[in-house]
Amino acid sequence: MTTPTITNEVFRQMAADHIDLTNSHAHKSSIGEAGGALLQAATRYTAFSCAAQSADKTQFLAARKLNVDQLTAQFRELLLSHYDDFGDNYETYLK
């Protein structure tokens, strides 16, 4: 599987598209349910991505701890950054 190169603008738009879809689901359910579905989809796709980038099942399984540790650290870093952003812009974002 090849990895296409995209611009930062395209990457940000892809993320915004996922957020827009999740917001539309939140209107039909709840923010918590929509966020949970997004998290389920993200983790499922991430496991697929790790498998697809592995040479074989043995390599995929051997990389489990490393991949989970790296991805968990990345999630934590991104969540902290966005949490701080919402803290700084709470009134603006939630009007």
Buried (B, 14 or more C-beta within 10 A) or exposed (E): EEEEEEEEEEEEEEEEEEEEBBEEBBEEEEEEEBBEBBEEEEEEEBBEEBBEEBEEEEEBEEBEEEBEEEBEEEBEEEEEEEEEEEEEEEEEEEE
